[in-house]
Amino acid sequence: MKSLFKIVSVALLIIVSADVNAEDGKGLALKYGCFACHATNEGVIGPSFKAIAERYKGDTGAKSTLIAKLKNGGTGVWGRKLQPKYKDEIKNEQDYSVLINWVLSQ
């Protein structure tokens, strides 16, 4: 019985950790302060998440491009507005992945 419990527990842990949904990305956007400059449907200081998703729609390299932009910061994609670097704030690679997946799903 203990073995069955361990197997079920491990299986549930794998399923739960693999099932990252869009709300997790929104939570990370809140956690890391993304909403200070971005909104879901309209530009604030930076472009809306929806505009970012539209710009990168169909781009197979979008996720890696946006993760690099988030880590290193930069300008030029949306005019002269600065995207600050977050490599010192976001330490978990999965957080980058989940956050960018959420942005691209808008």
C-alpha positions in Angstrom: 0.0 0.0 0.0 2.9 2.4 0.8 4.4 1.7 -2.6 1.1 2.5 -4.4 0.8 5.7 -2.4 4.4 6.7 -3.4 3.7 6.0 -7.0 0.5 7.9 -7.1 2.1 10.8 -5.2 5.0 11.0 -7.7 2.7 10.7 -10.7 0.5 13.6 -9.4 3.5 15.7 -8.7 4.7 15.2 -12.3 1.3 15.9 -13.7 0.8 19.1 -11.6 4.3 20.5 -12.4 3.9 19.8 -16.1 0.5 21.4 -16.3 1.5 25.0 -16.2 -1.5 27.1 -17.3 -1.8 30.7 -18.4 -2.8 31.9 -14.9 0.6 30.9 -13.7 2.2 33.2 -16.2 -0.1 36.1 -15.2 0.9 35.4 -11.6 4.6 35.7 -12.5 3.9 38.9 -14.4 2.4 40.3 -11.2 5.2 38.9 -9.1 8.0 40.4 -11.2 6.2 43.8 -11.7 5.6 43.5 -15.4 2.2 45.3 -15.0 4.1 48.4 -13.9 4.9 49.0 -17.6 2.6 46.6 -19.5 -1.1 45.8 -19.5 -2.9 42.9 -21.2 -4.8 44.9 -23.8 -3.3 48.4 -24.0 0.1 50.0 -23.9 1.2 51.7 -20.7 4.9 52.6 -20.8 5.7 49.5 -22.8 3.5 47.7 -25.3 0.5 45.6 -24.3 1.0 41.8 -23.9 -1.5 41.4 -26.7 0.6 43.6 -29.0 3.7 41.6 -28.2 1.9 38.3 -28.9 0.7 39.8 -32.2 4.1 41.0 -33.3 5.7 37.5 -32.6 2.8 35.4 -33.9 4.1 32.6 -36.1 7.7 33.4 -35.2 9.3 30.1 -34.2 12.1 31.8 -32.4 9.9 34.2 -30.5 10.1 32.5 -27.1 14.0 32.4 -27.1 14.1 36.0 -28.4 11.8 37.3 -25.7 13.5 35.3 -22.9 16.8 36.9 -24.0 15.2 40.4 -24.1 13.8 39.8 -20.6 17.1 38.6 -19.2 19.3 41.2 -20.8 17.0 44.2 -21.4 17.4 46.5 -24.4 15.7 48.9 -26.7 14.8 49.3 -30.4 12.0 46.8 -30.9 9.2 49.2 -29.7 11.0 52.5 -30.4 13.2 54.1 -27.8 11.5 52.5 -24.7 13.8 50.6 -22.5 13.0 47.0 -21.5 15.0 46.6 -18.2 17.0 43.5 -17.6 15.6 40.9 -15.2 18.5 38.4 -15.0 19.2 39.5 -11.4 15.5 39.3 -10.4 14.3 36.2 -12.1 16.6 33.3 -11.2 14.4 30.4 -12.2 14.6 29.4 -15.9 11.1 27.9 -15.7 9.7 31.3 -14.6 11.1 32.8 -17.9 9.5 30.0 -19.9 6.1 30.2 -18.2 6.0 34.0 -18.3 6.9 34.2 -22.0 4.4 31.4 -22.9 1.7 33.4 -21.2 2.7 36.7 -23.0 2.6 34.9 -26.3 -0.8 33.4 -25.6 -2.5 36.8 -25.3 
